[in-house]
């Protein structure tokens, strides 16, 4: 397990400005997720979007920070094996990660790294494979998911946009819940509808939607 090589504050609003409205919104998201899972506990949560550049990875990272700040043991896993970004957000090397664990034949220690936030560890993507969906849908991935959830309270998986690739659909049935991230003024309604339909087709448990970039109403003071 290694330590982060760069400051996180520049990337994560929940650390840079914890008193901001944006940071409070992430804490509200954390609370809403916890309340939504009272009857069906969430130990594994997949975060995806309908299209690229809707902020799913930053949403996942900030949500993970707020969960760790609430004294949960959190593991974030970069399953975006096409355009991984968690190693950049957390300032970590990416020589080993998820793909390394998937290709290993023995069940050794998971290639996780300290994030710099107490209670939060990271598994980066590792080297990029030629067929990501095959790896995420493999039997080996199922074994790893069980190994991941054994040592923490919640595992957050970052995946490619569900409309752009089949990766999220391959992994969604294996996790307890799915969070869909959309971008105000950017996400097309038909793409959002298609993303929901694709997730429903694989019987994913969609726990909610995050709308990034929404403007606060005038006079909003909390």
Residue pairs with C-beta under 8 A, 6 or more apart in sequence:
1 112
1 113
1 114
1 121
2 92
2 93
2 113
2 114
3 113
3 114
3 116
4 90
4 91
4 92
4 113
4 114
4 115
4 116
5 91
5 92
5 93
6 90
6 91
7 91
7 116
8 15
8 89
8 90
8 91
8 115
8 116
8 117
9 15
9 16
10 16
11 58
11 61
11 88
11 89
11 90
11 91
12 58
12 61
12 62
12 65
12 89
13 20
13 22
13 23
13 26
13 62
14 23
14 26
14 27
14 62
14 65
14 66
14 69
15 65
15 117
17 23
21 216
21 220
23 62
23 66
24 222
26 59
26 62
26 63
26 65
26 66
27 66
29 63
29 66
29 210
30 63
30 66
30 67
30 70
32 208
33 42
33 45
33 63
33 177
33 179
33 207
33 208
36 42
36 177
36 207
36 208
37 176
37 177
37 207
40 176
40 205
41 176
42 154
42 176
42 177
42 207
43 149
43 153
43 154
43 155
43 176
44 145
44 148
44 149
44 154
44 155
44 157
44 174
44 175
44 176
44 177
45 154
45 155
45 156
45 157
45 175
45 176
45 177
45 178
45 179
45 207
46 79
46 156
46 157
46 159
46 168
46 171
46 172
46 175
46 177
46 178
46 179
46 204
47 56
47 57
47 59
47 60
47 63
47 156
47 157
47 158
47 159
47 178
47 179
47 181
48 56
48 159
48 160
48 161
48 162
48 168
48 172
48 178
48 179
48 180
48 181
48 195
48 199
49 55
49 56
49 161
49 162
49 180
49 181
49 182
49 183
49 187
49 195
50 161
50 162
50 163
50 180
50 182
50 187
50 188
50 191
50 192
50 194
50 195
51 161
51 163
51 164
51 186
51 187
51 188
51 191
52 83
52 161
52 164
53 183
53 186
54 161
54 181
54 182
54 183
54 186
54 187
54 212
55 181
55 183
55 212
55 213
56 158
56 161
56 181
57 80
57 85
57 86
57 89
57 158
58 89
59 179
59 181
59 210
59 212
60 76
60 86
60 156
60 158
61 76
61 86
61 89
61 90
63 156
64 74
64 76
64 115
64 117
64 120
64 156
65 117
65 120
67 74
67 120
67 153
67 154
68 74
68 117
68 118
68 119
68 120
69 117
69 119
71 119
72 119
72 152
72 153
72 154
73 119
73 151
73 152
73 153
73 154
74 119
74 120
74 121
74 152
74 153
74 154
74 155
74 156
75 112
75 120
75 121
75 122
75 123
75 148
75 151
75 152
75 154
75 155
75 156
76 86
76 115
76 120
76 121
76 122
76 123
76 155
76 156
76 157
76 158
77 98
77 122
77 123
77 148
77 155
77 156
77 157
77 158
78 84
78 85
78 86
78 87
78 97
78 98
78 122
78 123
78 124
78 125
78 158
79 98
79 125
79 136
79 157
79 158
79 159
79 167
79 171
80 86
80 125
80 158
80 159
80 160
80 167
81 98
81 99
81 125
81 128
81 129
81 132
81 135
81 136
81 160
81 167
82 128
82 132
82 160
82 165
82 167
83 160
84 94
84 124
84 125
84 128
85 158
86 92
86 122
86 124
86 125
86 158
87 93
87 94
87 97
87 122
87 124
87 125
90 113
90 115
90 116
90 122
91 116
92 113
92 115
92 122
92 124
93 113
93 124
94 124
94 125
94 126
95 126
95 127
96 111
96 124
96 126
97 111
97 123
97 124
97 125
97 126
97 127
98 111
98 123
98 124
98 125
98 126
98 144
99 125
99 126
99 127
99 128
99 129
99 135
100 111
100 126
100 127
101 110
101 111
101 123
101 126
101 144
102 135
102 138
102 140
102 141
102 144
107 143
107 147
110 123
110 144
110 147
110 148
110 151
111 123
111 126
112 121
112 122
112 123
113 121
113 122
113 123
113 124
114 121
114 122
115 121
115 122
121 152
123 148
129 135
132 160
132 165
132 167
133 165
133 166
133 167
133 170
135 141
136 159
136 167
136 170
136 171
137 170
137 171
141 171
141 174
142 174
145 155
145 174
145 175
148 155
149 155
157 171
157 175
159 167
159 168
159 171
160 167
160 168
161 168
161 195
162 168
162 169
162 172
162 180
162 195
162 198
162 199
163 191
163 194
163 195
163 198
168 178
168 199
169 198
169 199
169 201
169 202
169 204
172 178
172 199
172 202
172 204
173 202
173 203
173 204
175 204
176 205
177 205
177 206
177 207
178 199
178 204
178 205
178 206
178 207
179 206
179 207
179 208
179 209
179 210
180 192
180 195
180 196
180 199
180 206
180 208
180 209
180 210
181 209
181 210
181 212
182 192
182 209
182 210
182 211
182 212
183 211
183 212
183 213
184 211
184 212
184 213
184 214
184 215
185 213
186 213
196 206
199 206
200 206
